[in-house]
Amino acid sequence: MRGSIFWRTMRQFALLATFSVVLFSGAAVLAARPIPPFLASLFVLLGALVFALAVALAYFLAKGLTEPIISLCRRVARLGPDHWQYEIAEQKTDEVGMLDSVVADMAHRLERGYEYLQSEVEKRTSELKEQYLKDRTILTSIHHGVVVIDPQGTIADVNPMGVSIMGKERPEEVLGCLATQLLPLSSHHHVISADEHPITLCLKSQAEVRPRPQEQVSIERADRTRVPVMFIVSPLMSGDKLLGAVAVFHDVTEERKLDYMKSEFISLASHQLRTPLSTISWYLELLQTDRQEKLSPTQESYIAEMSTASQRMVRLIDALLHVSKLEGGGVAPVPQEVDMVALVQDTAEDERSFAKERKISLEMQLPDQLPIATDPTFVQIILHNILSNAVKYSKSGGSITVSLSQSETTVSIVVQDTGLGIPQAEQRYLFTRLFRASNATKVDTTGSGLGLYISRMLVEQLKGKISFLSTEGKGTSFTLELPLSTWKKPDGAAIEASS
C-alpha cells in the first residue's frame, strides 16, 4: 500500500513523505523520500483553492434553495383576518413553485371560510342580542318578582318587580346578597328559618319547592311590613349539574284579603245558622218523642226526612267551620303520647255498626301496641272521614281492611276497601274542596265534598302524608303516614313517645 501524508513539526514548515510498505517474510519496511518544497507549496495552494470552490458552490446552492422557502414563510405569516391576499412570487415549475401554488389556493379558501364564519357569527350575535332584549323586556314587564340564585344561595339577577316587592329601589342593593336574608318568609306570623326556607330546600333537594296556599307565606321587609306572596322556587339544571335556582313570587295582598273576607263570611254565616238549625232540630225531636199528638205514618215520614235534612245541615255547617279555621291557621295540633293501636280500634269500632247495617265486613290487622306522639283528635277525624267513605261507597257484601305498621321514621295506617273506586280522570281532584266523584254522587247525594279536603289539611298540620291507589269498580286503598319524629312543646321541651 502506497500513500502520502503531511508531517508537521515545530521547526519545519512542511514535509511531504511517501510511504512504501513492503511485506517480506512477515516484516514491514517503511521508506520515506523527501519532496521538494515548491511541490509541497503547490499542493497546499491547490487544496485551498478546491476547498474555497466547494464552499462557494455550497453557499450558492443553499441560497437558491432556502430563499424561496423563507420568502414563502414570510408571505404565509402575513395572512390573517385583515390580509388574506397571497401573491405568488414567480411562476416556477419546481417543488417550491408547486408549494407556492398550493399555499395560494389554501389562502383563498381560508378567506372564503373566514368570511362565511364572520357572517354567521354576526348573524347569531344579532339574534342572541335580540333574544336577550326580548327576555329582559319580558322580565321587566311581568308583575311577578323573579330572582335568579346561584348554587351558593346568593342573588345573581333580579327583575324590577322583584326589587320592588323586596322593598328596595335598585337591583344593585340586592345583587350578590344571600337570598334567604333579603327574602325572609313568614307563615301565619311565624318566621321561617333559613334551613326551612324554600330556596334552601330547593338547592338541597334539586327539586321544585312550592309552599302550600294554606301556609299563607309572606315576605318580611326590612321596614317590618309584610307582603303576602305566592312563592315558587325551581332548580336550574344542566344535566346532573346544579346551576342555581329561580324564585318566582307574586304579591297576593288583594287575593288574601278576599279569601279572608270569604272565610269570615262563611264563619259568620255558619254561626248564625247554627241557632235556627238547633231550634228546628229541637222541635223536630219534640214532635218525634211527644206521643200526646198521634201522627199519621205520612206525617212521621215527613218529620223523619226533615230531621235527617236538619242533621245534614248541622254536619255541613260544622265542616264549613272546620275548613274556615284550618284555612285561617286558627287550628294547631296538640301532640301527646298516644297508643295508635287503641286509637285505630276505637275509631274503627265507631264505624262497625254502620258497616254491619250495610252487610260489610270490617277487619283489622294491628300490632299489640304502637306508641306515637301526635294529636289524637286530628287522627280520629282523618280516620273517620276515610272509614265512613269506605263504608258508604262499598256495596253490600264488601269488605274493609284496616292495617297498622311501623317503619324507622313513620307509622302507616292503610284502609283498603272493595268499593266503587275513583275514576282515573278525577283522581287528581280528590283532595280539593267540595269535590265528589261522579260515580259517588249517583250512590249518595248527602256528601259535602269536604271530608277528604279537611283530612288533607289535618295531615299537613301533623307533618304527615296521605295518598291513595284506586281502580274504578274494584276499590280504593288509602295510606296515612305520620312521622315518629319528636314534637316541641311551647316551652321548647320535646314530646317523645315511649317505646
C-alpha positions in Angstrom: 0.0 0.0 0.0 1.4 3.4 -1.1 0.2 6.8 0.2 1.2 10.4 1.0 0.8 12.4 4.2 1.9 15.7 5.7 4.3 15.8 8.6 4.3 19.0 10.6 6.9 19.8 13.2 7.7 22.9 15.3 10.8 23.7 13.3 9.7 22.7 9.7 7.1 24.4 7.6 6.0 21.3 5.6 7.3 17.9 4.8 5.6 15.6 2.3 6.5 12.0 2.7 5.7 9.0 0.7 5.5 5.7 2.5 6.0 2.4 0.9 5.2 -0.7 2.7 6.8 -3.8 1.6 5.8 -7.1 3.1 8.6 -9.6 3.1 8.7 -12.6 5.3 6.3 -11.2 7.8 8.4 -8.0 8.1 7.4 -4.5 7.1 9.8 -1.9 5.7 8.9 1.8 5.8 10.6 4.0 3.3 10.4 7.8 3.2 11.5 10.1 0.5 11.5 13.9 0.8 9.7 16.0 -1.8 10.9 19.4 -3.0 9.5 22.5 -1.2 8.0 24.0 -4.3 5.9 20.9 -4.9 4.7 21.0 -1.3 3.6 24.6 -1.6 1.8 23.8 -4.9 -0.1 21.0 -3.3 -1.2 23.3 -0.4 -2.3 26.0 -2.8 -4.3 23.6 -4.9 -6.0 22.1 -1.8 -7.0 25.6 -0.5 -8.4 26.5 -3.9 -10.5 23.3 -4.1 -11.9 24.0 -0.6 -12.8 27.6 -1.4 -14.6 26.5 -4.6 -16.6 23.8 -2.6 -17.6 26.4 0.0 -18.8 28.9 -2.6 -20.7 26.2 -4.5 -22.4 25.0 -1.3 -23.3 28.6 -0.4 -24.9 29.4 -3.7 -26.8 26.1 -3.8 -28.2 26.6 -0.3 -29.1 30.2 -1.0 -31.0 29.2 -4.1 -33.0 26.6 -2.1 -33.7 28.4 1.1 -34.5 31.9 -0.1 -37.8 30.8 -1.9 -38.9 28.9 1.3 -38.1 31.8 3.5 -40.0 34.2 1.2 -43.0 31.8 1.3 -42.9 31.6 5.1 -42.9 35.4 5.3 -45.9 35.7 3.0 -47.8 33.0 4.9 -47.1 34.7 8.2 -48.8 37.9 6.9 -52.1 36.0 6.2 -54.8 36.9 8.7 -58.3 38.4 9.1 -57.3 41.7 7.6 -55.0 40.3 4.9 -55.9 37.2 3.0 -54.2 38.3 -0.3 -51.4 35.9 -1.2 -49.3 36.7 -4.2 -47.1 34.0 -6.0 -43.6 35.4 -6.3 -42.5 33.8 -9.6 -44.0 31.2 -11.8 -41.8 28.2 -11.2 -42.3 24.5 -12.1 -40.1 23.1 -9.4 -41.2 21.8 -5.9 -41.1 25.3 -4.4 -43.3 26.6 -7.2 -45.8 23.8 -6.6 -45.8 24.6 -2.8 -46.4 28.3 -3.6 -49.5 27.5 -5.7 -50.9 25.2 -3.1 -50.5 27.9 -0.4 -52.1 30.5 -2.6 -55.2 28.2 -3.1 -55.3 27.5 0.6 -55.3 31.2 1.4 -58.1 31.8 -1.0 -60.2 29.1 0.6 -59.4 30.4 4.1 -60.6 33.8 3.1 -63.9 32.5 1.9 -64.3 30.3 5.0 -63.5 33.2 7.3 -65.9 35.5 5.6 -68.7 32.8 5.9 -67.9 32.3 9.6 -67.8 36.0 10.2 -71.2 36.5 8.7 -72.6 33.6 10.7 -71.1 34.9 13.9 -72.6 38.4 13.2 -76.0 36.8 12.5 -76.0 34.7 15.6 -74.8 37.6 17.7 -77.6 39.7 16.4 -80.1 37.0 17.1 -78.8 36.5 20.6 -78.9 40.2 21.3 -82.4 40.4 20.1 -83.5 37.4 22.2 -81.7 38.9 25.2 -83.6 42.1 24.8 -86.9 40.3 24.4 -86.2 38.2 27.6 -85.2 41.3 29.6 -88.3 43.1 28.3 -90.5 40.2 29.4 -88.9 40.1 32.9 -89.2 43.8 33.2 -92.9 43.8 32.1 -94.3 40.9 34.2 -95.9 41.7 37.5 -94.1 38.8 39.2 -90.9 39.0 41.1 -88.2 36.9 39.6 -84.9 36.2 41.4 -82.0 34.1 40.0 -79.9 32.4 42.7 -76.5 30.8 42.2 -75.6 27.4 43.8 -74.2 29.2 46.9 -77.6 30.9 47.6 -76.6 34.4 46.5 -78.7 36.6 44.2 -77.3 36.7 40.7 -80.1 38.6 38.9 -83.5 40.1 39.7 -86.2 41.9 37.8 -87.6 45.3 38.8 -90.8 43.8 40.3 -88.7 41.6 42.5 -86.8 44.6 43.7 -90.0 46.5 44.4 -91.6 43.6 46.4 -88.5 43.3 48.5 -88.8 46.9 49.4 -85.6 48.1 47.6 -85.1 50.8 45.0 -82.2 49.5 42.8 -81.0 46.0 41.8 -77.5 46.8 43.0 -78.9 46.8 46.6 -79.7 43.0 46.3 -77.2 41.6 43.8 -74.6 39.4 45.5 -76.5 39.2 48.8 -77.9 36.0 50.4 -81.4 35.3 49.0 -82.7 33.9 52.3 -81.7 37.2 54.0 -83.3 39.5 51.5 -86.3 37.3 51.1 -87.2 36.3 54.7 -90.5 34.5 54.8 -93.1 34.0 57.5 -96.1 31.7 57.8 -99.0 32.7 60.0 -96.8 35.4 61.5 -94.1 32.8 62.4 -90.7 33.4 60.7 -89.5 30.5 58.5 -85.9 29.6 59.4 -83.1 29.7 56.8 -82.8 25.9 56.9 -86.5 25.6 56.2 -86.6 28.4 53.6 -87.9 27.2 50.2 -84.8 28.4 48.5 -82.6 26.4 50.8 -84.8 23.3 50.4 -84.7 23.7 46.6 -80.9 23.9 46.4 -80.6 20.9 48.6 -83.2 18.7 47.0 -82.7 20.0 43.5 -86.5 19.9 43.1 -89.3 22.4 42.9 -90.5 23.8 46.2 -93.9 25.4 46.5 -95.3 26.4 49.9 -99.0 25.4 50.2 -101.6 28.2 50.0 -102.8 27.3 53.5 -99.4 28.3 54.9 -100.1 32.0 53.9 -96.5 32.8 53.2 -95.4 36.5 53.4 -92.2 38.4 52.7 -90.9 40.2 55.8 -89.5 43.5 54.6 -86.7 45.5 56.4 -89.3 48.1 57.5 -91.3 45.4 59.3 -94.1 45.3 56.7 -95.4 42.0 55.4 -96.2 41.3 51.7 -98.4 38.2 51.2 -97.0 36.3 48.3 -97.3 33.1 46.3 -93.8 31.7 46.3 -92.3 29.0 43.9 -88.6 28.0 43.7 -87.4 25.8 40.8 -83.8 24.4 40.3 -81.8 25.4 37.3 -80.1 22.2 36.0 -77.7 21.4 33.2 -77.9 17.6 33.0 -77.0 16.5 36.5 -75.2 19.7 37.4 -77.0 22.3 39.5 -76.6 25.8 38.1 -78.7 27.5 40.8 -82.4 28.2 41.2 -85.0 30.7 40.2 -87.6 32.1 42.6 -90.9 33.5 41.3 -93.2 35.3 43.7 -96.4 37.3 43.3 -98.0 39.9 45.5 -101.4 38.4 46.6 -102.4 41.1 49.0 -105.8 41.6 47.4 -106.4 37.9 46.9 -105.5 37.3 50.6 -108.0 40.0 51.6 -110.8 38.4 49.5 -110.0 35.0 50.9 -110.1 36.4 54.5 -113.5 38.1 53.7 -114.8 34.8 52.3 -113.7 32.9 55.3 -115.1 35.5 57.7 -118.5 35.3 55.8 -118.6 31.5 55.9 -117.7 31.6 59.6 -120.3 34.2 60.4 -123.0 32.6 58.3 -122.3 29.2 59.8 -122.5 30.6 63.4 -125.7 32.4 62.5 -127.3 29.3 61.0 -126.5 27.1 64.0 -129.1 28.8 66.2 -132.1 28.4 63.9 -131.0 24.9 63.0 -130.7 24.0 66.7 -134.2 25.3 67.2 -135.6 23.3 64.2 -133.8 20.1 65.4 -135.2 20.6 68.9 -138.8 21.0 67.7 -138.4 18.0 65.3 -137.1 15.9 68.1 -140.0 17.1 70.3 -142.5 16.1 67.6 -141.0 12.6 67.3 -140.9 11.9 71.0 -144.2 13.6 72.1 -146.9 11.0 71.9 -149.8 13.2 73.1 -150.5 14.0 69.5 -150.8 11.0 67.3 -149.2 11.4 63.9 -150.1 9.6 60.8 -147.4 7.4 59.1 -147.1 10.1 56.3 -146.6 12.8 58.9 -144.0 10.7 60.7 -142.1 10.1 57.5 -142.1 13.8 56.7 -140.7 14.6 60.2 -138.1 11.9 59.8 -136.9 13.4 56.5 -136.9 16.8 58.0 -134.8 15.6 60.9 -132.3 13.9 58.5 -132.0 17.1 56.5 -131.5 19.1 59.6 -128.8 16.8 60.9 -127.1 17.0 57.4 -127.2 20.8 57.6 -125.6 20.7 61.0 -122.8 18.5 59.8 -122.2 20.7 56.8 -122.0 23.8 59.0 -119.6 22.1 61.3 -117.5 21.1 58.3 -117.5 24.6 57.0 -116.4 26.0 60.3 -113.6 23.5 60.5 -112.5 24.5 57.0 -112.6 28.1 57.9 -110.5 27.6 61.0 -108.0 25.4 59.2 -107.6 27.8 56.2 -107.1 30.7 58.6 -104.5 28.9 60.6 -106.7 29.0 63.7 -106.3 25.3 64.4 -103.0 23.8 65.6 -102.3 20.3 66.7 -101.8 19.5 70.4 -99.4 16.5 70.3 -99.4 14.0 73.1 -98.3 10.4 73.6 -100.9 8.1 72.0 -101.3 4.4 71.6 -102.1 4.2 67.9 -103.5 0.6 68.2 -106.1 1.7 70.7 -106.9 4.9 68.7 -107.4 3.0 65.5 -109.5 0.3 67.2 -111.8 2.9 68.9 -112.3 4.8 65.6 -113.0 1.7 63.6 -115.5 0.4 66.2 -117.4 3.6 65.8 -118.0 2.7 62.2 -118.6 -1.0 62.8 -122.4 -0.7 63.4 -122.8 1.3 60.2 -120.8 -1.3 58.3 -122.9 -4.1 59.8 -126.1 -2.4 58.6 -124.7 -2.4 55.1 -123.5 -6.0 55.5 -119.9 -5.0 55.0 -117.1 -6.8 56.9 -114.6 -4.7 58.8 -111.3 -6.4 59.6 -108.3 -5.1 61.5 -104.6 -6.2 61.3 -103.0 -4.4 64.2 -99.9 -5.0 66.4 -100.1 -5.3 70.2 -99.0 -1.8 70.9 -97.6 1.2 69.0 -96.9 4.5 70.9 -96.5 7.7 69.0 -96.5 11.4 69.7 -99.3 13.1 67.8 -102.7 14.8 68.1 -105.3 12.1 68.7 -108.3 14.3 67.7 -106.8 15.1 64.3 -106.1 11.4 63.7 -109.6 10.4 64.7 -111.1 13.0 62.3 -108.9 11.8 59.4 -109.7 8.1 60.0 -113.4 8.8 60.5 -113.6 10.5 57.1 -111.7 7.7 55.3 -113.7 4.9 57.0 -117.1 6.5 56.6 -116.4 6.9 52.9 -115.2 3.3 52.6 -118.4 2.1 54.3 -120.7 4.5 52.4 -119.4 3.6 48.9 -118.9 -0.1 49.3 -121.5 -2.5 48.0 -123.4 -4.9 50.3 -121.2 -7.9 51.0 -118.0 -6.0 50.5 -115.0 -5.8 52.9 -112.8 -3.2 54.5 -109.4 -3.9 56.0 -107.5 -1.6 58.4 -103.8 -2.3 59.0 -101.2 -0.6 61.0 -97.4 -0.8 60.6 -94.2 1.0 61.7 -91.0 1.8 59.8 -87.9 3.5 61.1 -89.3 7.0 60.7 -93.1 6.7 60.2 -96.3 5.0 61.3 -98.5 3.9 58.4 -102.3 3.3 58.5 -103.8 1.6 55.5 -107.6 1.5 54.9 -108.5 -0.8 51.9 -112.0 -1.3 50.6 -113.8 -3.0 47.8 -116.0 -0.1 46.9 -116.8 2.0 43.8 -113.2 3.2 43.2 -112.4 6.6 41.8 -112.4 7.3 38.1 -108.9 7.8 36.8 -109.6 11.2 35.2 -111.0 12.6 38.5 -108.3 11.2 41.0 -106.2 14.4 40.9 -109.2 16.4 42.3 -109.9 14.0 45.2 -108.4 16.2 48.0 -109.8 19.5 46.7 -112.6 21.4 48.3 -116.2 20.4 47.5 -115.2 17.7 45.1 -117.2 14.5 44.8 -116.5 11.7 42.3 -119.1 11.4 39.5 -119.9 7.7 40.4 -120.2 8.6 44.1 -122.9 11.2 43.5 -125.1 8.6 41.9 -124.9 6.4 45.0 -125.2 9.0 47.8 -126.3 12.6 47.4 -125.8 13.7 51.1 -122.0 14.2 51.0 -120.5 17.6 51.3 -117.2 17.1 49.5 -115.3 18.5 52.4 -114.2 15.4 54.3 -111.1 14.5 52.4 -110.2 18.2 52.0 -110.3 18.6 55.7 -108.3 15.4 56.2 -105.6 16.5 53.9 -105.2 19.8 55.8 -105.1 18.0 59.1 -102.4 15.6 57.8 -100.3 18.5 56.7 -100.7 20.0 60.2 -99.4 16.7 61.6 -96.4 16.8 59.1 -97.6 13.6 57.6 -98.6 12.4 54.2 -101.9 10.9 52.7 -102.0 9.0 49.5 -104.3 6.5 47.7 -104.4 3.9 45.0 -107.8 3.3 43.3 -109.3 1.4 40.4 -112.8 2.2 39.4 -115.1 -0.7 40.1 -112.6 -2.5 42.3 -111.9 -0.4 45.3 -109.5 2.1 46.9 -106.6 1.9 49.3 -105.8 5.0 51.4 -102.4 5.3 53.2 -101.9 7.7 56.1 -98.2 8.2 57.1 -97.4 10.0 60.4 -93.8 10.9 61.5 -92.2 9.3 64.5 -90.0 12.4 65.0 -90.4 14.4 68.2 -92.7 17.4 68.5 -91.9 20.5 70.5 -93.9 21.9 73.4 -94.5 25.6 73.6 -91.7 25.8 76.3 -89.3 24.0 73.9 -89.3 20.6 75.6 -89.5 17.6 73.3 -92.6 15.3 73.3 -91.5 11.7 72.6 -93.4 8.5 72.5 -92.1 5.9 74.9 -91.0 2.6 73.3 
